[in-house]
Amino acid sequence: MTKITEKDSFYRHLEKMSVEELTAHINNEDKKVALSIEKALPEINLLIGKIVEQLEAGGRLFYLGAGSGGRLSVLDAIELPTTYGIPRGMVNVILAGGVEHLIEAREEEEDDREAGWLALQRQDISAGDFVLGISASGTTPFVWASLKACRENGIPTGCIVSNPESPIASEADFAVEVITGPEFVTGSTRMKAGTAQKMIFDMISTTAMIRLGRVEDNKMVNVLLINDKIIDRGVKMLMKRAGIVDYEQAKALLTEKGSVKKALDFLGK
C-alpha cells in the first residue's frame, strides 16, 4: 500500500513563513477535506445504514481507535446522551491506552495487538453490535488486530482510514477511505486526516440519531435538561410546537415531563 499520509508536505521551509502565509496555506489544505469526504459519501452512507440497522435492533456502536482519531471519537460519543437523550452505553469508545487516560496521549499503546479485542470482550461484544475502527494510516496494530478478531467472531465492522488499500480496510465489512493527501506538516495526521474524521463522526452520529427518531423537524426534542441555556431552549421549543403562550407554564410542564418530546407526547402534539 502507499502511505499518502506520510508523504512530504507540498510546502517547504515552514519556519521561514509569516503567520499570514502559514494560515493561508493551512486554510487552503483544509478546503480539500470536504471534497475528499464527498468522494467517499457512497461508502459512508452504506456504513451509516448498517450502524442504524444494528442500533435499531438494540445493538451498540463501538468506536475503536488510537491517537488523534481515537480521541476525536471520544468527543463525539460523550455528547450524544445529552444532545439526543440516548442511554449511556449505546455509543461507546475503545481507546488505545484507555479513555480514562485520554489527555495523556499514550501513543505507544497503538502497537498493542491484544488490548482492543480484550476491551471489547469485557464489554460483552456480540454480533448485534458494530465496531468502527479509526486509523489515519490504515495500519495501526491496535485497530487492525481488533477488527480481525471481530470478523473471526462474526461481529460487523467498519473503518475510517486515509490511505488506499490498507490492511485495516481489508478487515472491515464497511470500509471508508477518505484520501486527504499529504499533511501540511509532514505526517501530522491530526490535521487534515483528523478534520476528516471529525466531520465523518458528525455525519455518522447525527444521521443515526435522526434515523432513530431522536430529532423532530430540525429540533433536539430529546435533549437532556442539564443547564439554564438548554432549559430555555426547550421551553421556547415547546411553546412554539405546542402553541403555549405562557413561558412559565411551558417551563413547568417541561420540567415535570423531563424533555420536549415527552411534554409534546403528553399534550398529544
C-alpha positions as CSV (number, residue, x, y, z in Angstrom):
1,M,0.0,0.0,0.0
2,T,1.0,3.6,-0.5
3,K,1.1,5.7,2.7
4,I,-0.1,9.0,1.3
5,T,-0.4,10.4,4.8
6,E,3.4,10.1,5.2
7,K,4.4,11.8,2.0
8,D,6.2,15.1,2.2
9,S,4.2,18.2,2.6
10,F,3.6,20.3,-0.5
11,Y,5.1,23.2,1.4
12,R,8.8,23.7,2.2
13,H,10.7,25.8,4.9
14,L,7.6,26.4,7.0
15,E,9.8,28.0,9.7
16,K,10.5,30.9,7.2
17,M,6.9,31.7,6.6
18,S,4.9,34.5,8.2
19,V,1.8,34.0,10.2
20,E,-0.3,35.2,7.3
21,E,1.4,32.7,4.9
22,L,1.1,29.8,7.3
23,T,-2.6,30.3,8.0
24,A,-3.4,30.8,4.3
25,H,-1.7,27.6,3.3
26,I,-3.3,25.6,6.2
27,N,-6.7,27.0,5.1
28,N,-6.1,26.0,1.5
29,E,-5.3,22.5,2.6
30,D,-8.3,22.3,4.9
31,K,-10.6,23.2,1.9
32,K,-9.7,19.9,0.4
33,V,-11.1,17.9,3.3
34,A,-14.8,18.3,2.5
35,L,-14.2,17.4,-1.2
36,S,-12.4,14.3,-0.2
37,I,-15.3,13.3,2.0
38,E,-17.7,13.9,-0.8
39,K,-16.0,11.3,-2.9
40,A,-16.5,8.8,-0.1
41,L,-20.2,9.5,0.5
42,P,-21.4,6.3,-1.1
43,E,-19.3,4.2,1.3
44,I,-20.2,6.5,4.3
45,N,-23.9,6.0,3.5
46,L,-23.5,2.2,3.5
47,L,-21.6,2.4,6.8
48,I,-24.3,4.5,8.4
49,G,-27.1,2.4,7.1
50,K,-25.6,-0.7,8.8
51,I,-24.9,1.2,12.1
52,V,-28.5,2.4,12.2
53,E,-29.7,-1.2,11.5
54,Q,-27.7,-2.5,14.4
55,L,-28.8,0.2,16.8
56,E,-32.5,-0.1,15.8
57,A,-32.2,-3.8,16.8
58,G,-30.9,-2.9,20.2
59,G,-27.2,-3.2,19.4
60,R,-24.4,-0.8,20.3
61,L,-21.8,1.2,18.4
62,F,-18.2,1.0,19.4
63,Y,-15.7,3.5,18.1
64,L,-12.2,1.9,18.3
65,G,-9.0,3.8,17.7
66,A,-5.8,5.3,18.9
67,G,-4.1,8.7,18.7
68,S,-5.9,11.7,17.4
69,G,-8.7,9.8,15.7
70,G,-9.5,7.8,18.8
71,R,-9.6,10.9,20.9
72,L,-11.8,12.7,18.5
73,S,-14.3,9.7,18.6
74,V,-14.4,10.2,22.4
75,L,-15.6,13.8,21.9
76,D,-18.4,12.6,19.6
77,A,-19.6,9.8,21.8
78,I,-19.5,11.8,25.0
79,E,-22.0,14.4,23.8
80,L,-24.7,12.0,22.4
81,P,-26.5,11.1,25.6
82,T,-27.1,14.8,26.5
83,T,-27.8,16.0,22.9
84,Y,-30.2,13.2,22.0
85,G,-31.3,11.7,25.2
86,I,-30.0,8.2,24.4
87,P,-29.0,5.7,27.0
88,R,-25.4,5.7,28.1
89,G,-23.7,2.7,26.6
90,M,-25.4,2.9,23.2
91,V,-22.4,4.6,21.7
92,N,-19.0,3.7,23.2
93,V,-15.3,4.2,22.6
94,I,-12.4,1.7,22.9
95,L,-9.3,3.9,23.0
96,A,-5.8,2.6,23.0
97,G,-4.5,3.2,26.5
98,G,-8.0,3.7,27.9
99,V,-10.5,6.6,27.8
100,E,-9.5,7.3,31.4
101,H,-6.1,8.3,30.1
102,L,-7.4,10.5,27.3
103,I,-5.3,13.5,27.9
104,E,-2.1,11.5,28.4
105,A,-1.7,10.7,24.7
106,R,-0.4,7.2,25.2
107,E,0.6,6.8,21.6
108,E,2.8,3.7,22.3
109,E,-0.4,1.8,23.1
110,E,-1.4,1.7,19.5
111,D,1.1,-1.1,18.9
112,D,-0.7,-3.4,21.3
113,R,-2.4,-6.1,19.2
114,E,-4.3,-7.7,22.1
115,A,-5.7,-4.8,24.1
116,G,-8.6,-3.8,21.8
117,W,-10.1,-7.2,21.4
118,L,-9.8,-7.8,25.2
119,A,-11.5,-4.5,25.9
120,L,-14.3,-5.4,23.5
121,Q,-14.7,-8.8,25.2
122,R,-15.0,-7.0,28.6
123,Q,-18.0,-5.1,27.1
124,D,-19.6,-8.4,26.1
125,I,-19.3,-7.6,22.4
126,S,-21.6,-9.6,20.1
127,A,-22.8,-9.9,16.5
128,G,-25.6,-7.5,17.4
129,D,-23.1,-4.6,17.9
130,F,-21.0,-2.7,15.4
131,V,-17.3,-1.8,15.7
132,L,-15.9,1.1,13.8
133,G,-12.1,1.2,13.5
134,I,-10.4,4.6,13.2
135,S,-6.8,4.9,11.8
136,A,-5.5,7.6,9.5
137,S,-2.6,5.3,8.4
138,G,-4.9,2.3,8.0
139,T,-2.1,0.2,9.6
140,T,-2.5,0.8,13.4
141,P,-1.9,-2.7,15.0
142,F,-4.4,-1.9,17.9
143,V,-7.2,-1.3,15.3
144,W,-6.2,-3.9,12.7
145,A,-6.0,-6.8,15.2
146,S,-9.3,-5.9,16.8
147,L,-11.2,-5.7,13.5
148,K,-9.6,-9.1,12.5
149,A,-10.8,-10.6,15.8
150,C,-14.3,-9.1,15.3
151,R,-14.5,-10.6,11.8
152,E,-13.4,-14.0,13.1
153,N,-16.2,-13.8,15.7
154,G,-19.0,-12.6,13.3
155,I,-19.1,-9.1,14.6
156,P,-19.9,-6.5,11.9
157,T,-17.2,-3.8,11.4
158,G,-16.3,-0.6,9.5
159,C,-13.4,1.7,9.3
160,I,-12.3,5.2,8.5
161,V,-8.8,5.4,7.0
162,S,-6.9,8.0,5.0
163,N,-4.7,5.7,2.8
164,P,-5.9,3.4,0.0
165,E,-5.9,-0.4,0.1
166,S,-4.8,-0.6,3.8
167,P,-4.7,-3.7,6.0
168,I,-7.4,-2.2,8.2
169,A,-9.7,-1.6,5.3
170,S,-9.2,-5.2,4.2
171,E,-10.6,-6.4,7.6
172,A,-13.6,-4.1,7.6
173,D,-17.0,-5.0,6.3
174,F,-17.8,-1.4,5.6
175,A,-14.5,0.4,4.7
176,V,-14.4,4.2,4.2
177,E,-11.3,5.6,2.6
178,V,-11.0,9.4,2.7
179,I,-7.8,10.3,1.0
180,T,-7.0,13.8,2.2
181,G,-3.4,13.8,0.9
182,P,-0.1,14.8,2.4
183,E,-0.4,16.9,5.6
184,F,0.8,20.5,5.9
185,V,3.3,19.3,8.5
186,T,4.6,16.0,7.0
187,G,2.9,13.1,8.8
188,S,0.9,15.2,11.2
189,T,-2.4,13.4,10.7
190,R,-4.1,15.4,13.5
191,M,-4.6,18.0,10.8
192,K,-6.5,17.1,7.5
193,A,-7.0,13.4,8.4
194,G,-8.2,14.3,11.8
195,T,-10.5,17.0,10.4
196,A,-12.0,14.5,8.1
197,Q,-12.5,12.0,10.9
198,K,-14.3,14.6,13.0
199,M,-16.6,15.6,10.1
200,I,-17.4,11.9,9.4
201,F,-18.2,11.3,13.1
202,D,-20.6,14.2,13.0
203,M,-22.2,12.6,9.9
204,I,-22.5,9.2,11.5
205,S,-23.9,10.2,14.9
206,T,-26.2,12.9,13.6
207,T,-27.6,10.9,10.8
208,A,-28.0,7.8,13.1
209,M,-29.8,9.8,15.8
210,I,-32.2,11.4,13.2
211,R,-33.0,8.0,11.7
212,L,-33.6,6.6,15.2
213,G,-36.2,9.3,15.8
214,R,-34.2,11.4,18.3
215,V,-34.8,14.6,16.2
216,E,-38.2,16.0,15.1
217,D,-38.2,18.6,12.3
218,N,-34.8,20.1,13.0
219,K,-35.0,20.2,16.8
220,M,-33.3,18.3,19.6
221,V,-36.6,17.3,21.2
222,N,-34.9,14.7,23.4
223,V,-32.1,16.9,24.7
224,L,-31.4,16.5,28.5
225,L,-32.3,19.5,30.6
226,I,-28.9,19.9,32.2
227,N,-28.5,23.7,32.4
228,D,-30.3,27.0,32.1
229,K,-29.4,27.6,28.4
230,I,-30.8,24.2,27.4
231,I,-33.9,24.6,29.6
232,D,-34.6,28.0,28.0
233,R,-34.2,26.5,24.5
234,G,-36.5,23.6,25.4
235,V,-39.2,26.0,26.8
236,K,-39.2,28.1,23.6
237,M,-39.3,24.9,21.5
238,L,-42.2,23.6,23.5
239,M,-44.1,26.9,23.3
240,K,-43.7,27.1,19.5
241,R,-44.6,23.4,18.9
242,A,-47.5,23.2,21.3
243,G,-48.8,26.8,20.9
244,I,-48.3,27.6,24.6
245,V,-48.2,31.4,25.2
246,D,-47.1,31.5,28.8
247,Y,-43.4,30.9,29.4
248,E,-43.7,29.8,33.0
249,Q,-46.5,27.3,32.1
250,A,-44.4,25.8,29.4
251,K,-41.3,25.6,31.7
252,A,-43.3,23.9,34.5
253,L,-44.6,21.3,32.0
254,L,-41.2,20.7,30.5
255,T,-39.6,20.3,33.9
256,E,-42.3,17.9,35.0
257,K,-42.0,15.7,31.9
258,G,-38.2,15.9,31.5
259,S,-38.0,16.6,27.8
260,V,-39.7,18.4,25.0
261,K,-40.6,15.1,23.4
262,K,-42.3,13.8,26.5
263,A,-44.2,17.0,27.0
264,L,-45.4,17.0,23.4
265,D,-46.5,13.4,23.7
266,F,-48.4,14.3,26.9
267,L,-50.2,17.1,25.0
268,G,-50.9,14.9,22.1
269,K,-48.9,17.1,19.7
